[in-house]
Amino acid sequence: MLKKTYPYYLANVAVAANTDLEVTDKFSGEVATRVAMADAAAIDKAIGLAVEALPALREFPPFKRQAVLEHCVSRFRERYDELAMALCIEAGKPINDSRGEVTRLIDTFKVAAEEAVRIDGEIINLEISPRAKGYHGYVKRVPIGPCSFISPFNFPLNLTAHKVAPALAAGVPFVLKPASRTPVGALIMGEILAETDLPKGAFSILPAHRDGADLFTTDERFKLLSFTGSPAVGWELKRKAGKKKVILELGGNAAAIVDGDQGGKLDYVVDRLAFGAFYQSGQSCIGVQRILVHTSIYDALREKLIAKTRSLIMGDPKNEKTFVGPMISESESKRLAGWMESAVLDGAKIVAGGKVEGAMFEATLLEDVKRDSDLYRKEAFGPVAILERFDDFDAALTTVNDSDFGLQAGIFTDSLAHAHQAWDRLDVGGVVINDVPSFRVDNMPYGGVKDSGLGREGVRYAIEDMTELRLMVMRETW
């Protein structure tokens, strides 16, 4: 169970300023705990102390940064069950998915611990012409400066980890705003970081209302803003961010293509499609939303996928057998239900699921959804997937690209030529062959193009964004 209250963390120190933020159990709707909320003065103070911490962090050597990350790994393991249950309660994430996210949290910090001691530079040969004879170039990476992090509700542990762990590895101070619907996991992370010898001001974790948190975006003392969330909010923050570097991990309406050579592997394909579409109630930016199936196997796959979708258990996320828990809120469920109803009025057919009650939205499969509908064009961010058939692989790639988003895509095929064709042609950040676009390992470069964002996460790639290249030129004799 959760504690009755949680403080926020300002310059490494727990501050029980108030209990203004109610965090609900997303299944029962009851208040599960209360969390301290930061006001503008607290945020301003945190930024100032982050600036002051930068010189000390620059002197905080890699082996000490690694030790901090290894301490976190050890404590996350010790508090594994607590972290998983907190996630299950505050996010409504089924307990098995919650445990999986804690495992990924640990993986992300382990990778960061390894990267902390291998942030290397290079030697550049400058003698490209007679005038540069005797000159040598050296490049190293230095911390960019204080960073602003805004994390989302759907993966409140691991997507927060993808900002915090690289920052610790790189030696940059940060101020984090966790999602107000799911702040507890980040605050437990803060509690563990407060046990370390990080310099004062190295981190602050401050839940705050969106309308009172402009400083996270506009304050010029921040040198980088990393935001994960909705496209509408992300692009608006970029517009307001000024001169600072901006990293955006935004939405998607990811597609999976099932080639015609998968007839003997339909059970595997169906299992992966159902997982990709419906795990954690479809609230993943790389969840499977569009499923394109070759006409030669369409009917067989359709039948199996309908059966699989109907078999998924919906209910209390604390139940070990539950696969589909509540969406984050009833308002989000109503929004998606409205899109579905509109698509049906325009000719779409619900072939599995479709039941909606409060925040509970049954795993739902549709076909004949028009490509100009909200359900097809926008990010569903819920347990809904769309089936359609194709005859020509090249045309299927064109269909996948006909989207405002470009995060990841999945291709099930035995054809090496088709795999490379998809990798060459799909306008996305990542192409996953023989699995769903929902697949992610925490050291790989992850991010999108078009409305899906800017930049890449994955620990080493985030470290590159959180550091700057500094050149030294040395003349050998003078």
N, C-alpha and C positions, 0 to 999 in steps of 0.2 A: 504493500500500500504506500501511498504518497505521504510525505510529511504534511502537517497542517499548514505550514507556511514555508516559503523559500525567500531568502534575501537575493538582491542582485549583487554583482561584484564590480566595485569601482577601484581601479588601480590595485588589483590583486586582493582586495579586502572585501569580505562579506558585509553588506550594509542592509539592515532590516529597516529600510526607510518607511515602509508602509505595507499594507496588504491589499492594494487597490485592484490588482488584476485577479479576477476569478478564472480559474482553469477548470473546465468541465470534463467529466467522464463522457466521452463522445457517444457511448452506447446508451447510458442511462439518462444523460442530460443533466445530472446532478453536479453540483460544485464539488470537485475532488480535492482542490487545494487553492491557496491564495499566494500570490507572488508579488514581490515588491516591484513597483513601476518607477522608472527614472523620469524626471522632468528635464526641461531644457538646461537648467543649471547643472544638474548632475552630468548630463551628456557633455556639456561644455568643459566641465572640470576634468572628465575622463580624457577628452581630446588633449587638453593642455598637459596632463600628466603623461600621456602617450608620447607627446613631443619631447618632454623632459627625459623620458626613458630611453630615447633612441641612442644617445652616446653610450650608456651603460650596456645596452643590448649589443652594440657594435663591438664592445669589449668582452661580451659573453661568448666564450669560445665554442666551436662546434661540438666538442665532446660534452660540454655542459648542456647544450641544446639537445643533444641526443639523449642525455640522462633524463631530462625533463620528459621527453616523449616516451622513453622506456618506462618511467614511473607511471605515466598515464596508462600505458598498455597494461601494466601490472594491476593497477587499481581498477581499470575497466573489467578485467577478468574477475577480480574479487567481487565486484558489484554487478556482475553480469545479470543475475536474476532481477535485481532492483531496477537496473536500466531498462530491461525488457518489459517489466510490468509497468513502469512509468510511461513508456512509449505506448503500450497497449491501452492504457487508460487515457492519456492526454490526446493521442492521435486516433484512437479507435482502431488501431492496426491489429489484425489477428496475431495472437501470441507467437505463433510459429514465424510469421514475417517479422515480428518485433525481435525475436531472438536472432534471426538472420541479419537484421540491421545492426545489432550490437556486435555481431561477428565482423561485419564490414567496418564498423567504427574502429575495432581493434586492428584490423588489417590496414586501414588508412594510417593510423598512428605508427604501426610497425614500419610501413614503407617510408614514412616521414623520418623516423629515427635513422633509417639507413641512409636516406638522402642528406641528412643534416651534415654528415661528415664527408660528402663528396660533391660539394658545390664548387666546382673547379673553374679555372680560367684557361687561358691559352697564351702561347707565344706566337707572335705574328712576324713573319719575315717581311721587313720593310724595304729590303734592298732590291727593289724592283727596277731601279734606274741608278745611274752613277751619283745623282745628287743625294741619294739616301744611303750611300755606303757608310757603314759604321753605325747606323741607327738600328735599334731593336725595339720591338713593340711587345707590350705585356698587357693582358686584359684580365680583370677579375670582376666578380659580381659583388655588389654592395647592397644592403637593404634600401628599398625605395623610400622608406619613411613610414609614418603612421598610416594604417589601413583601416578602412571602414567596411564592415561585413554585415550584410543583411541576409538572413537565412529563411527558408520556407517551412511550411507546416508539414509537408508530406514525408520528408526524410529528416526529421529534426535532429537526429544524431549524426548520420553519416554525411549529409550535405553540409552540416555545420563543421564536421571534421575536415571536409575538403577545403575549408577556408582556414580553420584554426591550426591544423597540423602543419601545413606548408609554412604558415606564418611563424610558428615556433621553430621550424627547421631553418628558415631563412634569417631569423633574428629581427623580425619586424614587429613593433608594437601594434596592437589592434584594439578596436572597440567594436563589439558585436551586438547587433540587435537581433535576437531570436524572434521567431514568429510568435505573436501574442497568444495564438491559440495553443501553441505547443512549446512553451519555454523551459519546461522542467529539465529535459535532458541536457540542454546547454548549461543550465545552472548547476547540475551535478558535475558536468565537465569543469565548470568554474571552481567548484568546491575542491576538486582533485588538483587543478592547477595551483590553487592557493596553498597547497601543501609543499610546493616546490620552492626553489631559491631564485625564481625569475626576478629580475630587477623590478622595483616598484614602478607601476604604470605600464608594465609589459602587456597587460590585458585588462579589459573591462567587458563585462557581459551585462547589458542593460536592456531588459524588456521595456518597450515604450510604445505608445499608440502611434500609428502611422502618421496621423495629422500633427503630432508633436515631435516628430523625429527628423525634421528637415536637416538638422545639423549633420546627420550621417551622410547626407548627399551634398550639401552646399558648402560645408566648412572647408576653406582652402588649406587648412593645416593637414587635412588628409591628402595623401599622394596617390591613393588608389581606392576605388569603390568596387567591391565584388558583391553582386546582387544575384540571388536565385529566386525566381518567382514568375509572375505572369508577364507576358509581353507588354501589355498596356502600361503596367507600372514600370517595368524595366526601362523601356524606351523613354518614358517621361523623366525618370531619374537621370538617365544619360544626358538628356537635354539640360537638366538643371545642375549637372555635376561640375561644370566649369572646366578648369585645366587638368584636373586629375585623370589618371588612367582609369578606364571603366571596363570591368569584366562582367558580362551578362550571360547567365545560364537561364534560358527562358523556356517557352513551351514547345509543343509539337503535336502533330496528329500522325504518329508514326505508322508506316505501312510495312506489311510483310507480304512477300511474293512467294507463292508455292508453285514451283515449276512442275511440268507434266511428268517428270521422271521420278516423282516421289510416291508413286502408287504403292510400292511395297513397304513404305515407311510411314504410313498415314497415322498410325497410333502415336508414334513419337511426335510427329508434326502437330497433331491435334493436342496432345498434352502440353507442348510448348506454347502453342497459340492460346490455349485457355489460360495458362499461367500468365503469359505476357499481357493478355487483355484484361484479366480480372483480379490479379493479385493486388492486395491492399486497395480493393474496391476501385481499381483502375486509376487511382490518383498518382500517376507517374507520368512525367513528361515524355518518357520513351515507352509508355504502355502501347500495346497493339490496338490501334483504332481502325485501320483499314486492312482488310485481308483480301488479296488478289490471288485467285486460284485458277490454274489452267483448266480449261473446259473439259479436258479428258478425264480429270479426276474430281471435278467440282462436286458432282452429286454424291460421290462416296465420302469425300471429306466433309461436305455439308452435313450429312447424316450423322457422322461420328462426332462432329463438333457440336451439333445440337444436343446430342445425348450427353456429352461431356459437360456442356454448359449447364444443363438441367440438373446434373449430379452435384454441382458445387453447393456446399452447405453455407447458408447465410445465417448470421446470428451474432450472439455475444462474442466479441473478439477474445475474451478470456477463455473460451472453450477451445480445447485442443483440436477439435474437429472442424472448427469454423474456418472457411476459406474467404468468405466475403463478409466484412464487417460494415459498420456505418461509414458513410461519407463524412467529411469533416464537419458538415453542418446541414441542417434541413434546407437552408436557402440554396446551397449548392446542389442538393438533390432536386429541388424544385426547378432550378435553372436547367439542369440536364433533362428532366422530365418534359419540360416545355419544348426543348429542341427535338426530343424524340416524338412527341405528339405532333409537332409541326411536320416532321418528316413523314409520319404515317398519313397525315391528311393529304400529303403530296404524293402518295403512292407507295411509300415504303411498307414492308411487311416485317412484323416482329415474329421471328421463328423460334425464339427461346427467351424465356424471362419476360421482362417488361413490368413486373410488379414494383410499385414504389409506395413506401409508407414511412413518412417522416424522413429521417436521414438514411434509412435503409433502402437501398436500390439494388434490386435483384440483378445478377449477372444476365446480360441481355445481348442477344444476337439479332441483327437485322439484315435484310437484303433489299435490293431495289431502291436504295437510298439515292436520291438525286445528288449529283456532284456540286450543285450550287446551294445545297441546304447548309444550315449552321452545323448540323450534326456531322456533316462530311468535311466542311471547310475549316471549321474552328477546332480548338482543342477540347475534346469532350471532358477529359479529366474526371472520368467516372467509369463504372463497369459496363461499358457499351462498346461493341465492336460491329463492324460492317463487313459483310461478305459480298464480293463481286467476282465475276469470272473474266478471264481473258483468253485470247487465242494466240496472240503473238507476244513473245517476251519483250521485244523492243518497244512495243506499244504499252506494255505494262510498266516499263521504266518511265515512259513519258507520263503515264497516269500518276505514278508516285511523285514525279517532279512537279506535277500540277498542284502545288500547295504553297501557301505563304511560309510554311515552316520547312526546316531542314536539319533535324537533329540526328536521328539514326534510322536505319532501315534494315530489315531482315530479309534474307533470300534463302529459300530452301531449294537447293539444286545440286545435282551430281555433275553438272557441266562446268568445267574449269573456265571455258570460254564465257559462259553466262555470268559466272562469278566475277571475272575481270571486267566484263562489259558493265555490270552493275557498279563495280568500284569506280570505273572510269566515268560513267554517265550520271550517276545519282548525285544530285546537288544536296548532299547531307554531310554532317560531320563525321559519320561513321557508318560503315556497311558491315553487317554481321552475317556471315555465311553459315547456313544450316543451323541457325537459331533465331530467336526473336530479337527485335531491336531493343528489347528491354534488358538485354544482357550487358553487364558492365563489370569490369574488374577495376579495382581502385588505383592501379598504377598506369592505366592506359589514358591517352589523351581523350578527353570527353568534352564535347561542346558542339554547337551547331552554327548554321549559316542562315541567311535570310532573317525572318522574324524570330528564329530560335536563339539568336544571341551573338555575342562577340567573345573571342578568346577560348581558351581550353583549360579545363581542370584536369585532375590527375596530378599527383603530388609534385613530380618533377616539373611539369609544365606550369603549375601554379607558382612554384618557386621562381621560375623564370620571369613571370609577371611581377612578382613581389620584390624582385631585385633589378638593379640597373647595371649595365656594363660600364666599367671605368677603365680608361686606357692610361697606361704610362709609356712614354717614349723615352728611351735612353740612348744618348750618344756615347759610343764606346770610347772615343778619344776626343779631347777638346783642349 
